[in-house]
Amino acid sequence: MKASELRHKTDDELAAELNLLGKERFNLRFQRASGQLENTARVRQVRHDIARIMTILGERRRQSR
């Protein structure tokens, strides 16, 4: 997911996406712990996507002040 794609979404859409990614990260952690995780690169992708969304939300909060 690119930052330019995320910037076109509303704050509510970003919050919903952040919630979904958080759940996915939780599930991936359990899969890794139980040895069932096949795509280990997905963990890093999810972490980076979460960071991108949080960065964009933070930028918007700072601009609105």
C-alpha positions in Angstrom: 0.0 0.0 0.0 1.5 3.3 -1.0 1.3 6.5 1.0 -0.2 8.4 -2.0 -3.1 5.9 -2.0 -3.6 6.4 1.7 -3.7 10.2 1.4 -6.8 10.0 -0.7 -8.7 8.2 2.0 -10.7 9.9 4.8 -9.7 9.7 8.5 -12.5 7.3 9.1 -11.4 5.0 6.3 -7.8 5.1 7.6 -8.9 4.3 11.1 -10.9 1.3 9.8 -7.9 0.1 7.8 -5.7 0.5 10.8 -8.1 -1.6 12.8 -8.0 -4.4 10.2 -4.2 -4.3 10.0 -4.0 -4.5 13.7 -6.1 -7.7 13.7 -4.1 -9.1 10.9 -0.8 -8.4 12.8 -2.2 -10.1 15.9 -3.2 -13.2 13.8 0.2 -13.3 12.1 2.0 -13.2 15.5 0.0 -16.3 16.6 0.7 -18.1 13.3 4.5 -17.4 13.7 4.5 -18.6 17.3 2.7 -21.8 16.3 4.9 -22.4 13.3 2.0 -22.1 10.8 3.2 -18.8 9.2 4.1 -19.4 5.5 4.6 -15.9 4.2 7.0 -14.3 6.7 7.4 -11.2 4.6 3.7 -10.3 5.3 4.6 -9.5 8.9 6.9 -6.7 7.8 4.5 -5.4 5.2 1.7 -5.1 7.8 4.0 -3.3 10.2 5.1 -0.8 7.6 1.5 -0.2 6.5 0.4 0.5 10.0 3.3 2.9 10.4 2.3 4.7 7.1 -1.3 5.1 8.3 -0.2 6.4 11.7 2.2 8.9 10.1 -0.5 10.2 7.8 -3.0 10.5 10.6 -0.4 12.3 12.7 0.4 14.8 9.9 -3.3 15.6 9.5 -3.7 16.2 13.2 -0.7 18.5 13.3 -2.1 20.5 10.2 -5.5 20.9 11.8 -4.1 22.7 14.9 
